[in-house]
Amino acid sequence: MPIKNRLADMQSEIAAWRRDLHENPELLFDTHRTAGIVSEKLRAFGCDEVVEGIGRTGVVGVIHGKTNTSGRVIGLRADMDALPILEATGAPHASKRPGAMHACGHDGHTAMLLGAARYLAETRNFDGTAVVIFQPAEEGGGGGREMVEDGLMERWGIQEVYGMHNMPGIPTGSFAIRPGAFFAAADVFEIEIEGKGGHAAKPHECIDTTLVASHIVVALQSVASRNVDPVKQIVVSVTSFETESKAHNVIPQKVHLRGTVRTLDPDVQDLAESRLKRIAEATAEAFGAKARVDYKRNYPVMVNADEPTNFAADVARAVSGDCVEAPLIMGGEDFAFMLNARPGAYILVGNGNTAAVHHPEYDFDDEAIPAGCSWWAEIVERRMPAA
């Protein structure tokens, strides 16, 4: 079945919801306005149950089908939070909150799932229960983990869970997916280097932490280039280099480094953590300094289950006529916590020729709305066909 007529007719209304969310972005768990709008709409749509405060500021809506002989329960998840970026789109609906913007399209995801929820609540043309999940804090806060730990799956008996993300560079409204490992584990690290500060004109009396830290940054690139099997995927990025002093004539006592490690294989992840620590500590020691490493495993690898992935791809082809194999993505995605808890699949919907996600000129393409809404609705109707 192609795009559902009802959802195509709703496109301009759903786009208006999306643009309102875009104008009022909220970060991490501080999604109170967004969660309030979501809850209000779900109740207005006639959902059988609406619960707020799951995973701190998450929202869950429950929609029963016309019948429930199957006993099946399918979860559909969208993320709600924005990014700490100053918007540069110049759009009429640009962010009204300086320093925050929907640069990843979560406004579009939320609006599309609301559209699907409205359609499902109106038609109820399925046998079972649909649970719509609106999650905070995907962008680094682990909102998916919080919702799972808050009993999301057990409380509503969710058996499978499906998610979606827009993807610039793919034609608007078409789809891409892959089975197995899809998005990388996203670990984070901080390294504090302590030496001996002093006057920049007397470096021989100091232990220069800037020099030590620079050697560590360079040496860490050997983890990927010389320690890991070249056919396996890994990214090691130092993203912040911060000295205690900003003066021209001071060698700082301490330097702080921050960064991320992305992997798709548990053995590579273990190796990367151990090598990063050893390289930082040994390099600092060689210069007479000390390095303290704080390494945290943040988001796990996001793994699509084989059979739900094939099903999700079939639904995508039915909706848009096109679903290609997606590439491996070294970005992290905390839908991984939900897929670790229940089988399911995560799909990409095309956002056309737009700026990349996390870019200040990015904007969600509202032309993708009918396809995204229809995919979610079809997941429910095909997975739990009316008796």
C-alpha positions in Angstrom: 0.0 0.0 0.0 1.4 3.5 -0.9 1.2 6.6 1.3 -2.0 6.6 3.3 -4.5 9.2 2.0 -5.5 10.3 5.5 -1.9 11.0 6.4 -1.2 12.8 3.1 -4.2 15.0 3.9 -2.8 15.8 7.3 0.6 16.8 6.0 0.2 20.5 6.4 -1.2 20.2 9.9 1.6 17.8 11.0 4.1 20.2 9.4 2.7 23.0 11.5 3.2 20.9 14.7 6.8 20.2 13.6 7.5 23.9 13.0 6.2 24.9 16.4 8.5 22.3 17.9 11.3 23.6 15.8 10.8 27.2 17.1 10.9 26.0 20.7 13.7 23.5 21.0 14.5 21.9 24.3 17.7 20.1 25.4 18.3 16.6 26.9 15.7 15.9 29.7 14.4 19.5 29.8 11.7 18.7 27.2 8.8 19.8 29.4 7.0 21.9 26.8 7.4 19.3 24.1 6.2 16.5 26.4 3.3 18.6 27.4 2.3 19.2 23.8 2.7 15.5 23.0 0.6 14.4 25.9 -2.1 17.0 25.1 -2.4 15.8 21.5 -2.4 12.1 22.4 -5.3 12.7 24.8 -7.1 14.7 22.2 -6.6 11.9 19.6 -8.4 9.5 22.0 -5.5 7.3 23.1 -6.6 4.8 25.6 -3.8 5.7 28.0 -1.3 8.5 28.2 1.5 8.5 30.8 4.0 11.2 31.4 7.3 11.1 33.3 8.6 7.8 32.0 12.4 8.1 31.8 12.0 11.5 33.6 10.3 13.5 30.9 9.3 10.8 28.4 5.7 10.2 27.2 3.9 7.0 26.4 0.6 6.6 24.6 -1.4 3.4 24.3 -3.8 2.6 21.4 -5.8 -0.6 21.4 -6.9 -2.1 18.1 -10.5 -3.0 17.2 -9.7 -6.5 18.5 -6.9 -8.1 20.6 -7.0 -11.8 19.8 -3.3 -11.8 19.0 -2.1 -10.3 22.3 0.6 -8.6 20.4 2.1 -5.3 21.5 4.3 -3.2 19.2 6.2 -0.1 20.3 7.0 2.9 18.1 9.6 5.4 19.3 10.5 9.0 18.4 13.0 11.3 20.1 12.1 14.8 21.2 15.3 16.7 22.2 17.3 19.3 20.3 21.0 20.2 20.2 23.0 23.1 21.8 23.7 24.7 18.4 23.0 28.3 17.2 20.7 28.0 14.3 21.7 29.6 10.9 18.8 28.5 8.6 17.1 31.8 8.4 13.8 29.9 8.2 10.5 31.6 9.3 10.2 28.9 11.9 13.8 29.2 13.2 14.6 28.6 16.8 13.4 31.3 19.2 15.9 30.0 21.8 19.5 31.2 21.0 22.0 28.4 21.4 19.4 25.6 20.9 18.0 24.2 17.7 16.5 21.0 16.2 19.6 20.3 14.1 18.9 16.5 14.0 15.3 16.4 13.0 13.8 15.2 16.2 11.1 17.7 15.7 10.2 15.9 12.5 10.3 12.5 14.2 8.0 13.6 17.0 5.6 15.2 14.6 5.5 12.2 12.3 4.8 9.8 15.2 2.1 12.1 16.5 0.5 11.9 13.0 0.7 8.1 13.0 -0.8 8.0 16.5 -3.7 10.2 15.4 -4.3 7.9 12.4 -4.1 4.7 14.5 -6.4 6.1 17.1 -9.0 7.1 14.5 -8.9 3.8 12.5 -7.8 1.2 15.0 -7.6 -1.2 12.0 -5.4 -3.7 13.8 -5.5 -6.6 16.2 -3.4 -5.9 19.3 -1.9 -2.8 21.0 0.3 0.0 19.7 2.5 1.9 22.2 3.8 5.2 21.0 7.0 6.3 22.8 8.3 9.8 22.9 11.8 9.9 24.3 13.9 12.8 25.8 17.7 13.1 25.8 18.8 11.1 22.8 21.6 13.6 22.2 24.0 12.4 24.8 21.7 12.0 27.8 20.7 8.4 27.5 17.0 8.9 27.6 16.4 5.6 25.9 18.3 3.9 28.8 16.3 5.9 31.3 12.9 4.8 29.8 13.9 1.2 29.7 15.2 1.3 33.3 11.9 2.9 34.2 10.1 -0.3 33.2 8.9 0.8 29.7 8.9 -2.6 28.2 7.5 -4.6 31.1 4.8 -2.1 32.1 3.2 -2.2 28.7 4.2 -5.6 27.7 6.0 -4.4 24.6 7.2 -7.3 22.4 8.9 -5.5 19.5 10.0 -1.9 19.0 10.6 0.2 15.9 12.4 3.5 15.4 13.1 6.0 12.6 15.6 8.7 11.8 15.8 11.1 8.9 18.9 11.0 6.7 20.1 13.9 4.5 21.5 12.6 1.2 18.8 10.1 0.7 15.8 11.1 -1.6 13.0 12.6 0.5 10.5 9.9 1.5 12.6 6.9 0.5 14.1 4.5 3.0 17.3 2.7 3.9 18.0 0.0 6.5 20.4 -2.8 7.3 20.3 -5.9 9.6 22.7 -6.5 12.5 25.1 -3.8 13.8 24.0 -0.5 12.3 25.0 2.5 14.6 28.3 2.4 16.6 28.9 2.2 20.3 29.6 5.7 21.4 32.1 5.9 24.3 33.5 9.1 25.8 36.7 9.9 27.5 38.4 12.7 29.5 42.1 12.9 30.1 43.7 15.2 32.7 47.4 15.8 32.2 49.3 17.4 35.1 52.9 18.6 34.8 54.7 21.6 36.3 53.5 25.0 35.3 55.7 28.1 35.1 56.9 30.9 32.9 56.9 30.3 29.2 60.3 31.9 28.9 61.7 29.2 31.2 60.4 25.9 29.8 63.4 24.0 31.2 62.1 24.7 34.7 58.7 23.3 33.8 57.0 20.1 32.6 55.1 21.4 29.6 51.6 19.9 29.7 50.7 21.5 26.4 53.6 19.6 24.7 52.6 16.4 26.6 49.0 16.7 25.6 49.9 17.3 22.0 51.9 14.1 21.9 49.0 12.2 23.4 46.6 13.5 20.8 48.9 12.4 18.0 49.7 9.0 19.7 46.0 8.2 20.1 45.6 8.1 16.4 47.7 4.9 16.4 44.9 3.0 18.1 43.0 3.0 14.8 45.9 2.9 12.4 48.2 0.5 14.2 46.3 -1.5 16.9 43.0 -2.5 15.3 42.5 -4.9 12.4 42.1 -2.6 9.4 39.0 -4.3 8.2 37.2 -3.5 11.4 35.6 -0.1 12.2 36.9 2.4 14.8 37.0 6.1 15.2 39.1 7.8 17.9 38.5 11.6 18.0 39.9 14.1 20.5 37.4 16.9 20.4 38.5 19.3 23.1 41.9 20.5 24.2 41.7 22.9 27.1 44.6 24.5 29.1 44.2 26.0 32.6 45.8 29.2 31.4 44.9 31.4 28.4 48.0 33.7 28.9 50.7 34.0 26.3 53.5 33.7 28.9 52.3 30.8 31.1 53.0 27.1 30.8 49.9 25.6 32.3 50.0 23.2 35.2 47.1 21.1 33.8 45.5 20.3 30.4 42.2 18.6 29.9 41.4 16.5 26.8 38.0 15.2 25.8 36.9 13.0 23.0 35.0 10.0 21.8 35.6 6.4 20.6 33.2 4.7 18.2 33.3 1.0 17.5 31.0 -1.8 16.2 32.8 -4.8 17.7 33.0 -5.6 21.5 36.6 -6.9 21.2 37.6 -3.7 19.4 35.9 -1.6 22.0 37.8 -3.4 24.8 41.1 -3.0 22.9 40.4 0.7 22.3 39.8 1.4 25.9 42.9 -0.4 27.2 45.2 1.2 24.5 43.8 4.7 25.0 44.5 4.5 28.8 48.0 3.0 28.3 49.0 5.4 25.6 47.9 8.5 27.6 49.5 7.3 30.9 52.8 6.1 29.3 53.2 9.1 27.1 52.7 11.5 30.0 55.1 9.4 32.1 57.8 9.7 29.4 57.8 13.4 29.8 57.7 13.4 33.6 54.0 14.3 33.7 50.9 12.3 34.9 47.7 11.5 33.0 44.5 10.5 34.6 42.0 8.9 32.2 38.2 8.7 32.7 36.7 6.4 30.1 32.9 5.8 30.0 31.0 3.4 27.9 28.0 5.5 26.8 25.7 4.2 24.1 26.1 0.5 23.0 26.1 -0.7 19.4 22.6 -0.5 17.9 21.8 -3.8 16.4 18.8 -4.5 14.2 17.2 -7.9 14.6 17.2 -9.9 11.3 13.5 -10.7 10.9 12.1 -7.4 12.1 14.5 -5.6 9.8 13.3 -7.6 6.8 9.7 -6.8 7.8 10.5 -3.1 8.2 12.1 -3.0 4.8 9.1 -4.7 3.2 6.9 -2.1 4.8 9.1 0.7 3.5 9.1 -0.6 0.0 5.3 -0.8 0.2 5.1 2.8 1.3 7.6 4.4 -1.0 8.6 1.8 -3.5 12.2 2.1 -2.4 14.3 0.8 0.5 18.1 0.3 -0.1 20.7 -1.1 2.2 22.0 1.6 4.5 25.8 1.9 5.2 27.3 1.3 8.6 27.1 4.5 10.6 29.7 5.4 13.2 27.4 7.8 15.0 25.8 6.7 18.2 22.0 6.2 18.7 20.5 5.4 22.1 17.6 3.5 20.5 20.2 0.8 21.1 19.0 0.5 24.7 15.5 -0.3 23.5 16.8 -2.8 20.9 18.8 -4.5 23.6 15.6 -4.9 25.6 13.4 -6.1 22.8 13.8 -7.2 19.2 13.0 -4.7 16.5 14.5 -2.4 13.9 15.6 1.1 13.1 15.2 2.7 9.7 16.3 5.8 7.9 13.9 8.0 5.9 15.3 10.3 3.3 15.6 14.1 4.0 16.7 15.0 0.5 19.6 17.3 -0.4 19.8 19.3 2.9 22.6 20.2 5.2 23.9 17.4 7.3 22.4 16.7 10.7 24.1 18.6 13.6 24.8 21.4 11.2 23.5 25.0 12.0 21.8 25.2 8.5 20.1 21.8 8.8 16.3 21.6 8.6 13.9 18.7 8.5 12.1 18.3 5.1 8.4 18.4 5.7 7.8 16.5 2.4 9.0 13.4 4.2 6.1 13.5 6.6 3.5 11.4 4.7 6.1 8.6 4.1 7.3 8.6 7.7 3.8 8.6 9.2 2.7 5.9 6.8 5.6 3.6 7.6 4.8 3.7 11.3 1.1 3.1 10.7 1.8 0.3 8.3 4.2 -1.3 10.8 1.3 -1.7 13.2 -1.4 -2.7 10.7 0.8 -5.3 8.9 2.5 -6.7 12.0 -0.9 -7.0 13.8 -3.4 -7.4 11.0 -7.1 -6.9 11.9 -8.8 -10.2 12.8 
